[in-house]
Amino acid sequence: MLTLTVVATKGGVGKTTLAANIGGLLRDLGFRVLLVDADVQPALTRYFKLASQAPCGITHMVMSNNLDADCISAVELPPEDFTREPGRYPPLGQLDIVCSDTSDGKLQDWLSNRLDRLVRLRMSIKTPAVAARYDFVIIDTQGAIGHLQDTAVNAADLLIAPASPDVISAREFIAGTVALLERIESSTNMGFTVPAMKAIINRAEKTVDSRSMAFLIRDQFLTMQGRVTVLDTMVNSAVAFRKAATSRVPVHWIDPQRAGVVMHQLLWELIPSLRGRRAPTMQGVEIPIGVPSELAAVATASESVSERPQHAHS
């Protein structure tokens, strides 16, 4: 079982959209997926229509240190009111969710008084029972520093960090990521391991700013302690993502030709062992292996230049 935590140090960068669409795509590849909404603003909880609503959510899960059936709600895919071609959306995998129910801040306050706050979420998820039931756990977090974000980060095998496509946001991303990594590093003295972090340029436009931001983050690789890898796949700003959220379905159902291709490439880059696997809705759609994008090409050229020997000046 692999646990992915989507994390950011500021809001509005598309964390929930990524978490929902990665989860929906993994489900369509036949995997059993659990979404965990660890955001005080329950956007992920509201993204998909629920087939059944559990009586409890993230608060009970963390406080009881146990993920039981009373915390797990079932996602309805496809939703009953979604117009679809017969047989085009077969129920291949499984998609469940632990809903957010902590908008009152009660869970944050409770965690602040716990010496074991860093491990509460991890201990609830990393059990043989959960591993037998799910292949992937995807945790959405709040866009701010806090105890709930910390426990979600320490539960991860892999951190996914979306960043907005402008240079100012790039600088904020770098500063926030360095602070986040330093905070996580402080827990290594207690035996914790810092998860790898993969940054995604999200809601990108075909502009100089989007490319400049990616290169700026790449240039700061060492500043970010060498732990952050910027993916070549950039997720474009597209109307399809808004339409998918309105219809409460994964975006590859709405726009397989463009958004669906990007989401598959993103997933293949995040989890290379899945490379080549595709959702049934993508039949007949060509998905290039790798990302032959302008960003990747320019990045390669840039790296080649930087590797050339520098001549000393007398």
Secondary structure, DSSP 8 states (H G I E B T S, - for coil): -EEEEE--SSSSS-HHHHHHHHHHHHHHTT-EEEEEEE-SS-HHHHHS-EEE--S--HHHHHHHT---GGG-EEE-SS-TT----TTSS---SEEEEE----TTSHHHHHHHT-TTGGGHHHHHHSSHHHHHH-SEEEEEE-SS-SHHHHHHHTT-SEEEEEE-SSHHHHHHHHHHHHHHHHHHHTTGGGT----EEEEEEEEE-SSHHHHHHHHHHHHTTTTTTT-EEE-S--EE--HHHHHHHHHTS-HHHH-IIIIIHHHHHHHHHHSGGGTT---GGGTT----SS---HHHHHHHHHHHHHTS------
